[in-house]
Amino acid sequence: MADILYDKIPSLDLADFTGGDPVKKRKFVEDLGAAYNSIGFVAIRNHYLTDELSAKLYETIKKFFSLSDDAKKKYEIPELAGQRGYIGKGKEHAKGRNTGDLKEFYHVGQMVEDDDPIKKEYPDNIWPEELPALQEVGQDVYKRLEKTGIQMLRAIALYLELPENYFDGKVRHGNSILRPIHYYPIENPDSVPADAVRAAEHGDINLITLLMGASADGLQVLRRDGKWIPITALPEQLVVNVGDMLERLTNKKLKSTIHRVVNPPRELMNLPRYSIPFFMHPRSEMSLAALPGCVDASHPKLWDDTTAGEFLNQRLKEIGLKK
């Protein structure tokens, strides 16, 4: 299974998992496991996000990013370490780099609507007064992607021979983030550092990432043999990939594949690109200690024990969002 070299990421139908047919459900789990064991990415159709809602969010965030820099900076709160609201141009960089990525973004976080004490851990969301529509559509998209993510984690649990609902309580009111991104136009490519790119190669921090269709090409994943594979999320599909937390939990049985967003040809650098990933995080207290079923004589434990909260804190410092 681990020897598969995909030329493109596999496409799966979530309805096969949720539809009630045990044969289709088992096949979905097997195919998902094969993909995550090898390339770490799949494309999913028949999820809970509608094309209409996706288009509405893109339309809304394009209006936000077209505001003046001064207007956007009203929603940038440095003491939140980029966890809510606006994060300005070049503020984030890949782990191990110092050059900032050529992007700006906006963070929408978890909404705790009951008396769960974890609410104290989360800052309130920040909503731009210029675009009241962002709150309604942002919250709706957040909840639908979270619902989809829960189903994906149930399939992952079954692949790992865990109870199907193993992750349910761990991600309930998890520290997940919806991140609309603007890879802003560069009118003069010589005005930016020579090594600056839209998003340098990196692995995601979280359990899984659900990516809505982007507005332009550019996303690539690094295959195990060193070849970069282009990925485009079709309008009706989500791209769902393994993050570093899940890789750590499974002792690298599931791969957090390195990916990047490359710059377009020089003559197209003056065109924008938009992208909206949903980073699905667990609650901060979740242990990322390797699952016993993923450690044996052939696969010794790779990392020291840590919690999701401790790991996130460390990585936010490494990518420049936290001092």
Number of C-alpha atoms within 10 A of each C-alpha: 10 14 10 12 15 13 12 16 19 17 17 18 15 21 16 18 21 17 10 10 11 12 10 17 17 16 13 21 21 16 17 23 22 19 23 24 21 22 29 25 27 23 24 23 17 16 20 16 22 15 14 8 15 19 13 16 22 22 12 18 22 16 13 19 21 12 12 9 11 8 14 19 14 11 18 19 15 15 10 13 16 21 26 25 25 26 24 18 16 16 17 25 24 20 16 9 14 13 18 21 21 25 23 21 24 27 21 24 26 23 18 16 8 8 7 10 8 14 15 9 10 17 13 16 14 17 20 16 10 12 12 11 15 22 17 11 16 23 15 15 20 21 16 16 23 27 14 20 24 19 19 22 21 20 26 22 19 17 19 18 11 15 12 16 15 15 19 16 12 16 21 17 23 23 23 26 22 27 24 23 22 24 23 19 15 17 13 11 15 9 8 12 11 9 9 18 21 23 21 22 20 19 20 21 22 25 25 28 25 26 22 26 23 20 16 14 16 17 20 18 24 18 19 17 7 8 12 16 16 18 20 20 20 14 15 16 24 26 22 24 25 26 25 22 26 24 24 24 22 22 23 20 19 27 24 28 23 21 21 20 21 17 19 17 8 12 11 13 17 15 13 16 21 20 19 22 20 25 26 23 29 25 19 20 14 18 19 23 19 22 15 11 11 17 16 9 6 7 11 11 19 13 13 9 13 16 16 23 17 14 18 17 14 12 16 18 13 18 18 19 19 17 10
